[in-house]
Amino acid sequence: MSRMRIKGNHIWAEAGIWVPKFVRTVGCAGFAGVEHAIGIPGTLGGLIVMNGGSQRKGIGEYLSEVRCVDMKGNVITLTQADCEFSYRYSSIPSRNLAVLDTAFVLQEGDPRTIRRQLINIMASRRKKFPSKLPNCGSVFLSNPSMYDVIGPPGFAIEKVGLKGLVKGDAQISPMHANFIVNNGRAKSRDVLNLIYEMRSKVYESTGFLMDCEVRHLKSDGQLRPAHISAEELADRG
């Protein structure tokens, strides 16, 4: 599930390909548009499901279609419009579909220019984001309304004095406050407690409720934004 092929500016790739490999291969072939995803350590299928990316961009921008399989084993092809892409969102999870492969139509670009962009993006990520400790990735979504008034989630969390806060073995990263790192044996409860604290304190200070980008998988198999589980845990005490 990690094959890909390029024909003209049409790129086909299976869902299991590692995102950095996909981005590098496309860039070396002289096609631009997905450079922003170079440092995301996941598979292409997961990136599409979340419309993931960086620099406030999403992978769905250049997607032409995606093939999925439903719970009965039927293969379904969705267009870009069918996926209803918005910031860190697609309709694929609500349809209970798993991604098989996808097709993109990308812009032609200069491979040397693209390579420099990839190097610069990776250098910037290494400076800003924790990479030496396990973490669950970017925790909170960047809300455009909050961004215009306060700034990104990490800045808001740092501003209320929570950067570096520890619960059990989970810690709000001292490097970037929108990441939670595992210092050894962190439990999901530790992470959810931090998420509740971060969300509550920022709301008290700014009036903005941050919603989670990261998902929590409950023991009953339900997958949902982690702040919902964090609220439930807090209510149970």
N, C-alpha and C positions, 0 to 999 in steps of 0.2 A: 504493500500500500504506500510506497514511497517513490514511485516512478514519475517522471515528467518528460514532456517533449515540447519543443519549440518549432513552430512553423510560421514564418513571417513574424508578424507581431501578435500572433495567437499562441498563448501558452496554456498547456494542459498539465495538470498535476494531481496526483492522488493525495488523499487526506492525511496520510501518515508521514509525508515528507517533513523533515525538520525545517522550521521557518528560516533560520539563517542560511541553510543550504539552498533553499528555494530562492531567496532574495539574491544571494551571491551569483547563482547560476543565471538568473534573469539579467542581472546587472552586467555580468561578463559578456552576455550575448548582445548587449547594447540596447536594453529596454528599461525605461524608467517608469516610476510611479509607486513602487513598493519599497523603496529604500528605507522608509521610516520604520519598517518592521524588522530590520536586520538584527537587532539585539534581543528579540523576544524569544525566550527559550521554550518553545512549544511546537506543536505540529500545526500544519496548515488547516486541518479540519477544525481544530479548536479555535484558531484565529478567526476563521470565517463565522463560526457559531456566535462568537462574541463581537464580530466586526472589530477585531483588535487592531492595534497599531500604536504609534507614538506620535508626538508632535501634533496632537489633536486630529490625527488623520485615521482613517479606517481602511482595512483591506478590501472592503466591499466596493470601493469607489470604481475600480477597474474590472470587477468581476462581471462576466457576461452570463454565465449560468453555472449552476452547481447541481450535481447528481447526488441524491440521498436515498436512503432505504428506510422504509417505515417499519412499524412493529410487527407487521405480517410478512415482511420480506419483499414487499413491492418496491421497485426502483422508481423514483419520482424525480423529474427534472424541474428545477425552479429557475426562473429568470432573476435578474437583479431586482426587478420590481417586486417579484413574489417574496423575496427575502426581507423586504421592508427595512432595509438598513437605515439605522440612525446611529448616534454616538454610542458605541459599545453595545449595540443591540442588533439582533436579527430575529426574524420570526421562526427560525428553524427549531429552537428548543420548544416553543409552544406547540409546534406541529408534531412533536415526539419523533423527530427524524435524526438519523445519523448521517454525516457527510461521507460520501464515497470519493468523489473527485470533483474538480472544478476547472472552469475555463476562464481565462482573462484575455482582454485585449489591451495591450500596453502601448505607450508612446515610445518612439525611437529616441535614443539618446547617445551621447558619446561615452563609450565604456570607461575611458580614463576619468571623465568628470564624475560619472556615477561611482567609480571606485573611490575617488577622493571623498565624496559625500558619505559613503559607507564607513570609511575610516574615521571621518569626523564625528559621525553619529555614535560609533562605538566608543570613541575617546570620551565624548560627552557623557555617555551612559556610565562608563567606568568611574567617572568623577562624581556622579550624582547618586547612583543607585547601589545598594548593597549587593555584592555578588559572592562574598566569601562565606556567607551563612545561609542556610535554608530559609526561604521566605515564601509567602503566598502571593507575591507580586503586588502590583498597585492595588491598594485596599479600596479607596473611595473614588467614585466617578467625579470627573471635573464638571461641575454644574456651570453652564455659561453665565447665568445670572449672578451666581456667587463669585465666579472668576472675575467678572467686570468690577465688582465692588470690593471684594476681599483678596482675591487671588486664588491659586490652586489649593487643593485640599492639604497638601503637605505644608504649605506656608501657614494656613489657618490653624492646623494642629500644633505647629511649632509656636505660633503666636500665643496660644493659650497655655503654653508651658508644659506640654506633654511629651516632647521629644525626649527619647531615652527612657520613658516610663516602662517599668517591668511588672509583669504579672506572671508568677511562676517562672517558667523558663522562656516565656515569650516577652519580646521587648519591641517597643516602637523604635525603629532604627535610629541611632544617633547620626546616621549619614543622611537619611531622607525620611521625614516623619510620616509619609504616606505608605511606608512599608513596615511590616511586622516580621521580625526575624526570630528564628528558633535558636536559642543559646545552648541547647542540649537536648532536653526531654520535654519540650513544650507540648501541652495538650490542647485540643480544640477549645476546651473551656477557657484556657488562658488567653487564647487569641480572641475569642468572642467577648471576654471581659474587657480586653483592651479596645476592641471595636466599639463596645457600648460607651466606654469612658471617652473615647475620641469624639464620637458622634454627639454625646450629651454636652460635653464641654464646649465644643464649637457652636452648637445650637444656642447654648446659654450666652455665649459671647457675641454671636453674629446674627442670630435669628434664622440661619440657614441650616436645614437638616441635610446632611450628606448621606447619600445612598451608596451602598457597596457595589463595587465592580466585582470583587471576589465573591465566589459562591461557597455555600456551606452544604455539605451532603449529610443529611440527617440519617440516623440509624435505620429509619424505615424506607430509605431510598429516595426521599424527597430532596430535590436540589433547588436552592433558592438563594437570593441575595443574603449575605451573611449578617447584615444588620437586623434582619427579621429574627433570625435565631438568637442574636445577641440580646434583643429586646425580650424575647421569651425567657431566656436564661436569667436576665436581671429580674423579671417579674416573679420567677420562682425563688429568687434569693440564692 
